[in-house]
Amino acid sequence: MTRTLTVLLATVAALGLDASAFAQQPSGDTAGQEPRSPRIEGESFQAPAAPSAGTSIAETAPPNTEYKPLLPNQTRSPEPAQKTQVETATVVKGLQSPWAMEFLPDGRMIVTEKAGTIRLIAKDGTVGQPVAGVPKVDARGQGGLLDIALSPGFASDRTVYFSYSEPREKGNGTTVAKAKLVESDGKAKLDDLKVIFRQMPTYDGDKHFGSRLVFAPDGKLFVTVGERSDKQTRGQAQDLSSGLGKVFRIDTDGNAPKDNPYVGSEKAKPEIWSYGHRNVQAAALDSQGRLWTVEHGPRGGDELNRPRPGLNYGWPLVTYGIEYSGEKIGDGQTQAGGSVQPVYYWDPVIGPSGLAIYNKDLFPAWKDQFLIGGLVSMGVVVLKLDGDKVVTEERIPLEHRVRDVKVGPDGAVYAVTEDDGQIVKLTPKKSS
């Protein structure tokens, strides 16, 4: 048994959980969900042949590591044979480090700015005055006002949910709140604000807060967080009694749904959906209503995952990345029993932030494809999947750090660029 698996099973045992499931059936789901199945190997890992795939690859820079992928097409998949021709237009200017945006039912946008401001943006791109009533945030480092999501019933209840790095007595942590968006006489404010969830433990740091908010078809809310980056905290991504390095699933009041995988466990937090995550800043639902995430790796090792209930995604015991210093992380393992392999990974990193799955008709070639914001790759990364396997990767350069990506009601793609405070609209290039 490897040292990694030994540590993993010791952690599981310490929490009073059933270690046999991790040792014998590492890739399955918990009881009450879809059945557990052993880790798939051999031909079943073969990536499907894609007629749309070309012969070149999107990433041509040398990798940071000598690690080899376990699966075909798990990294550096081919570009599509027919690349997408895109036109860009700046539709919003003058934002200050924007972090997230959503479209309101009337076609306007609502945007968060890192320093702690929410703004409404008119259809013509005019940036409104700050929305009143936003709580104080800790905007040091990677902290600040983060994601925003509309209630599934927003048209009638006007409720918004947002995440932020909350200043606390002995540090900070990712917090989720909800409030009613009220507009009157050309002004907007948040009313009836209520904190519904706090990531614990509190930690005095300025990195890896996550965070994305995604409503599932059943009305439950997925909340992604980070493990706060530092070596003294990152190991808590494997600790089910800690809220660091997890994906949570809660109801609209912050309670753990009864069908969450760890409800009833004496030591595991009942809100946990999956664990072993580093810093998830991209999340969305696919056409089947399943959650997908993209998380930041260290130096190499950004990951696309499909988090499932009760599963361990490996960090920091398993990773395709290395320390920024060039040293191995832990034992330098890229796979281990009891942990789930990433569907796809990047080395060097793209710096993923923001994820949308294209569901409109303006870009027919992008139907059901994954659109990922790139802070480091400075553009939008487009992945085509066949089943749950990536078959092509395409890069749409924007020359700016893309913090969020959304598909508009008009079918265009909108990229939030944090370094210059803009929102850029992507449409198909017209043939000359």
Secondary structure, DSSP 8 states (H G I E B T S, - for coil): --HHHHHHHHHHHHTT--HHHHHH-TT---TTSS-------GGGG-----TTEEEEES--S--SS----SSTTSSS-EEESS---EEEEEEE---SSEEEEEE-TTS-EEEEETTTEEEEE-TT--EEEE-BT------STT-SEEEEEE-TTHHHH-EEEEEEEEEETTEEEEEEEEEEEEEETTEEEEEEEEEEEE-SS-B--SS-----EEE-TTS-EEEE-B--SSHHHHGGGG-TTS-SSEEEEE-TTS---TTSTTTT-SSS-TTEEEE--SBEEEEEE-TTS-EEEEE--SBS-EEEE---TT-B--TTTS-S-B-TTS--STT--S--TTS---SEEESS---EEEEEE--SSSSGGGTT-EEEEETTTTEEEEEEEETTEEEEEEEEE-SS-EEEEEE-TTS-EEEEETTTTEEEEEEE----
